[in-house]
C-alpha cells in the first residue's frame, strides 16, 4: 500500500484515491457554534471567550505560519499545538493548493478567503442552530464552489475547524435516527460524554425532536441542532461529486454527521467518497467513527494515517498520540492526500510536521519568552 502500513483502510479504496491524488485540492471550512461556549465541551481555546478565535486563528496559521487575530502562537502554554501544524506540513510537503471558506465565523480571519455569508451557529440548547435560509444558502454556495474546485482537481479534500463540532454532530446524528451516544470523539483525553449527552438531550427536547417520532428531514435537523459547517461541507461535496471529482471528508466523527446529512439530502454516497482521518481518531477507544459511518453508509470507506507522533522528540506533538486534540483542520485527510501524492510514509510526514512545529511554534514561543 502507498505509505507502507501508515495508511490504514481498505486496500482497494486507498488505491482508488491514489489514482486521483496526483493533483489534490484542499478546502477548509471554518465556522462557529455558540454551543462550544458551554464550559467543558472543548479545549479549543483557553476559555469560552477565546473559543471564537480558534477557527480564524487556524486559517491564518495555514496561510502565514502564525496568527493575526490573536497574539502569540497557536499552541497551549505547554506546547500542544493546533492540528493546523499537521495540515500545513502536509500541504507544504506535497505542494497542495488550498482555500479557506468562512461559513459563519464569529471573528473573520485576516486572510483571503471565500465567504458564504451565513451567521455563526447558535447554542442548540437555547435556540435553533441557524435559519433554514442560511442552511439553504450554505448548501447552494457550497454546491457551486464544489463544482468549480472539481474543474482543477480530481480529488477534493474538505476539512473543518469548528470548536464544539462533535457535540452538534452528536445532535444531528441523533435527530436523524443514528445511534451515536458515546460514539463521537473529543479533543480531550477524557471524552466528556456525560456533558455532551446532556447538552444534546436538552437540544432535542427544545427542538421537540423525539426518537419515538419520525426523524426530521436533514435540512431541518441541521437548522435545529446542527451548525453552519455541515451544510457548507455537504454542499461542496455534492458539487464536486456531481462534477466528477472524488471527495475526501477530512475529519473525525463530525464528518459522519456530514455523511448522514448528505444521505438525507439524497446525495449519492458511493466509494467516490471517503473519510480521511488520523489513527488517533480511528483508534479512539472512547468513540466509534467506523461504526457511525457504517450506520450511515457501508459503501463509504474510512482511511486513517499513522503520523508516528508518539515517536516525536516534541512533547507537544506526542500529545496527539496521548489523546489530546487528535484531529482538526483536515489534519488526517490532508496528510493522507500528501502521502498518496508523494508516496511519503509516516516517518517522512513526522519529519515535515516537526519542521513546521520548530519553525512556527518553538521559535515563536522562545522569542515570546525572551521578550517577556
C-alpha positions in Angstrom: 0.0 0.0 0.0 1.1 3.6 -0.6 2.8 4.9 2.6 3.5 1.3 3.7 1.4 0.5 6.7 0.9 4.1 7.5 -2.4 4.5 5.7 -4.9 2.2 7.2 -8.1 1.2 5.4 -9.5 -0.9 2.6 -6.6 -1.5 0.1 -8.8 -1.0 -3.0 -10.1 2.3 -1.6 -6.5 3.6 -0.9 -5.6 2.6 -4.5 -8.6 4.3 -6.0 -8.0 7.5 -4.2 -4.3 7.3 -5.0 -5.2 7.3 -8.7 -7.0 10.6 -8.1 -4.4 12.2 -5.8 -2.0 13.4 -8.5 -3.5 16.9 -8.2 -5.5 17.2 -4.9 -7.1 20.4 -3.7 -7.7 21.2 0.0 -10.6 23.2 1.2 -11.0 24.1 4.9 -14.4 25.3 6.1 -14.2 27.4 9.3 -17.2 28.1 11.4 -18.5 28.8 14.9 -21.3 27.4 17.1 -22.2 29.1 20.4 -22.7 25.5 21.7 -18.8 25.5 22.0 -19.1 28.2 24.7 -20.6 25.7 27.1 -17.8 25.2 29.7 -16.2 21.8 29.5 -17.2 20.8 25.9 -13.9 21.6 24.2 -10.3 22.6 24.9 -10.2 24.5 21.6 -9.5 27.8 23.3 -8.2 28.6 26.8 -11.7 29.8 27.9 -15.2 30.3 26.4 -14.3 33.9 25.4 -11.3 32.7 23.3 -13.1 29.9 21.6 -14.4 32.3 18.9 -10.8 32.9 17.8 -9.9 29.2 17.2 -11.2 28.8 13.7 -9.9 32.1 12.3 -6.5 31.5 14.0 -6.3 28.1 12.4 -7.0 29.6 9.0 -4.4 32.4 9.4 -1.8 29.8 10.5 -2.3 27.8 7.3 -1.6 31.0 5.3 1.2 32.6 7.3 2.5 30.1 9.8 1.3 32.5 12.6 -1.9 34.2 13.7 -3.0 37.7 13.3 -6.3 37.6 15.2 -4.7 36.6 18.4 -1.3 37.4 20.0 1.3 34.7 20.4 1.4 31.3 18.8 -1.4 28.8 18.1 -0.5 26.4 20.9 -1.3 25.9 24.6 1.3 27.3 27.1 2.8 23.8 27.5 3.3 23.4 23.7 0.3 21.4 22.5 -0.3 22.9 19.0 -3.3 23.4 16.8 -3.7 20.5 14.4 -3.2 23.1 11.7 0.5 22.4 12.2 0.0 18.9 10.7 -2.2 20.3 7.9 0.3 23.0 7.0 3.2 20.4 6.9 1.1 18.1 4.6 0.2 20.9 2.2 3.8 22.2 2.1 5.3 18.7 1.6 3.1 17.8 -1.3 2.6 21.3 -2.8 -1.2 21.1 -2.4 -3.1 24.3 -3.1 -5.8 25.3 -0.6 -8.8 27.6 0.0 -10.5 28.7 3.2 -14.3 29.1 3.4 -15.8 31.3 6.1 -19.1 29.7 6.9 -20.3 31.6 9.9 -17.3 32.6 12.0 -17.7 35.0 14.9 -14.3 36.6 14.1 -13.3 37.0 10.5 -9.8 35.7 9.6 -7.3 38.2 8.2 -6.7 36.2 5.0 -8.0 36.0 1.5 -11.0 33.6 1.7 -14.4 32.8 0.3 -17.4 33.8 2.5 -20.7 32.0 2.3 -22.4 34.9 4.1 -24.0 32.9 6.8 -24.3 33.7 10.5 -22.5 31.8 13.3 -24.4 28.9 14.8 -26.5 29.3 17.9 -26.3 27.5 21.2 -28.5 24.5 20.4 -29.7 24.2 24.0 -31.2 27.6 23.8 -32.1 28.4 20.2 -32.0 26.9 16.7 -28.6 26.4 15.2 -29.4 28.6 12.2 -32.1 29.9 10.0 -33.3 27.5 7.3 -32.4 30.2 4.8 -28.8 30.1 6.0 -28.6 26.4 5.7 -30.0 26.5 2.2 -27.6 29.3 1.2 -24.6 27.3 2.6 -25.7 24.2 0.6 -26.2 26.3 -2.6 -23.0 28.2 -2.3 -21.1 25.0 -1.4 -22.5 23.2 -4.4 -21.4 26.0 -6.7 -17.9 26.1 -5.2 -17.5 22.3 -5.2 -18.2 22.2 -9.0 -15.5 24.8 -9.6 -13.0 23.0 -7.4 -13.6 19.8 -9.3 -12.5 21.6 -12.5 -9.0 21.9 -11.2 -8.7 18.7 -9.2 -9.7 15.0 -9.3 -9.6 14.8 -5.5 -11.2 17.5 -3.4 -10.2 17.2 0.3 -12.5 19.0 2.6 -11.6 19.8 6.2 -13.2 21.8 9.0 -12.4 23.9 12.0 -15.3 24.4 14.4 -14.9 24.0 18.2 -17.7 22.0 19.7 -18.4 20.3 16.4 -18.6 16.8 17.9 -21.4 17.9 20.1 -23.5 19.3 17.3 -22.6 16.2 15.2 -24.0 14.0 18.0 -27.2 16.1 18.0 -27.7 15.9 14.2 -26.9 12.2 14.1 -29.3 11.5 17.0 -32.0 13.7 15.3 -31.6 11.6 12.1 -32.0 8.3 13.9 -28.4 7.3 14.1 -27.3 5.5 17.3 -24.5 7.9 18.2 -24.5 8.2 22.0 -20.9 7.6 23.4 -19.6 7.3 19.8 -18.4 10.8 19.0 -14.8 11.7 19.7 -13.3 14.6 21.7 -10.4 17.0 21.7 -9.7 15.9 25.3 -8.2 12.6 26.5 -11.2 12.2 28.9 -14.2 12.3 26.5 -16.9 14.4 28.2 -19.7 12.1 27.0 -21.9 12.9 30.0 -21.9 16.6 29.2 -22.3 16.0 25.5 -25.3 13.7 26.0 -26.9 16.1 28.5 -26.4 19.0 26.0 -27.9 17.0 23.1 -30.8 15.8 25.2 -31.6 19.4 26.1 -31.3 20.5 22.5 -33.5 17.7 21.1 -36.2 18.5 23.8 -36.1 22.2 22.9 -36.4 21.4 19.2 -39.2 18.8 20.0 -37.3 16.0 18.3 -38.2 12.6 19.7 -36.7 9.2 18.9 -40.2 7.8 19.1 -41.4 10.0 16.2 -40.4 10.3 12.6 -36.9 11.8 12.2 -36.8 15.3 10.7 -35.5 16.0 7.2 -31.8 16.6 7.0 -32.1 20.3 6.3 -34.4 20.7 9.3 -32.2 18.7 11.6 -29.2 20.9 10.7 -31.2 24.1 11.2 -32.5 23.0 14.6 -29.5 21.3 16.2 -26.5 21.4 13.8 -24.0 24.1 12.8 -23.2 26.1 9.7 -20.2 23.9 8.8 -22.4 20.9 8.0 -24.5 22.3 5.1 -21.3 24.0 3.7 -19.3 20.8 3.6 -22.2 18.8 2.3 -22.8 21.3 -0.5 -19.1 21.4 -1.5 -19.1 17.6 -1.5 -22.2 17.4 -3.6 -20.9 19.9 -6.2 -17.5 18.2 -6.5 -19.0 14.7 -6.9 -21.5 15.9 -9.4 -18.7 17.4 -11.5 -16.8 14.1 -11.5 -14.2 14.5 -8.7 -13.6 12.2 -5.7 -14.2 13.7 -2.3 -12.3 13.0 0.9 -14.0 14.3 4.0 -11.0 15.2 6.2 -12.0 15.0 9.8 -13.2 12.9 12.6 -16.7 12.0 13.9 -18.1 15.4 12.7 -17.8 14.0 9.2 -20.1 11.1 10.0 -22.8 13.7 10.6 -22.0 15.4 7.3 -22.4 11.9 5.6 -25.8 11.5 7.3 -26.9 14.9 6.1 -25.7 14.0 2.5 -27.7 10.8 2.7 -30.7 12.7 3.9 -30.4 15.1 1.0 -30.2 12.2 -1.5 -26.6 13.0 -2.4 -25.2 9.6 -3.7 -22.8 8.0 -1.2 -20.6 5.8 -3.4 -17.0 4.7 -3.0 -16.0 8.0 -4.6 -16.5 9.5 -1.1 -14.3 8.6 1.8 -13.4 9.9 5.2 -9.8 10.6 5.8 -8.6 11.0 9.4 -5.8 10.2 11.9 -5.3 6.9 13.7 -5.8 9.0 16.9 -9.5 9.3 16.0 -9.8 5.9 14.2 -8.4 4.1 17.2 -10.0 6.2 19.9 -11.5 3.8 22.4 -13.9 6.4 23.6 -15.5 6.8 20.2 -16.6 4.8 17.2 -16.0 6.5 13.9 -16.2 3.3 11.8 -19.4 2.3 13.4 -21.0 5.6 12.8 -20.0 5.6 9.2 -21.2 2.0 8.7 -24.7 3.0 10.1 -24.9 5.8 7.5 -23.4 4.0 4.5 -21.3 0.8 4.4 -20.1 1.9 1.0 -18.1 4.8 2.4 -14.5 3.7 3.4 -12.6 5.2 6.3 -8.9 5.8 5.7 -6.6 6.7 8.6 -3.0 7.8 8.6 -0.3 6.9 11.2 1.8 10.0 11.6 4.0 8.4 14.2 3.7 11.3 16.6 4.3 9.1 19.6 7.9 8.9 18.3 8.3 12.7 18.0 11.0 14.4 20.0 8.5 17.2 20.7 6.2 16.7 23.7 3.6 18.9 22.1 3.3 16.6 19.2 3.5 13.5 21.3 0.3 14.8 23.0 -1.7 13.9 19.9 -0.9 10.2 20.5 -1.9 10.6 24.1 -5.4 11.7 23.2 -5.2 15.4 23.1 -6.7 17.1 20.0 -6.4 14.0 17.8 -7.7 15.7 14.6 -8.9 19.0 13.2 -8.3 21.5 10.3 -8.3 18.5 8.0 -5.1 17.2 9.5 -5.7 13.5 8.7 -7.2 13.9 5.3 -4.6 16.4 4.1 -1.8 14.1 5.4 -3.3 11.1 3.5 -3.6 13.2 0.3 0.1 14.3 0.8 1.2 10.7 1.4 -0.7 9.4 -1.7 0.7 12.2 -3.9 4.3 12.0 -2.8 4.4 8.3 -1.7 5.7 9.6 1.6 5.4 7.3 4.7 4.6 8.3 8.3 8.3 8.8 9.1 8.7 11.4 6.3 5.4 13.1 7.4 6.6 13.3 11.0 9.8 15.0 9.9 7.8 17.5 7.9 5.5 18.2 10.9 8.4 18.6 13.2 10.0 21.2 10.9 6.8 23.3 10.9 6.5 22.9 14.7 10.0 24.1 15.2 9.7 27.0 12.9 6.2 28.1 13.9 5.8 27.1 17.5 9.1 26.5 19.3 10.9 29.5 17.9 8.0 31.9 18.4 7.4 30.6 21.9 11.1 31.1 22.7 11.1 34.6 21.3 8.0 35.5 23.3 9.6 34.1 26.5 12.8 36.1 25.8 10.8 39.3 25.2 9.0 39.0 28.5 
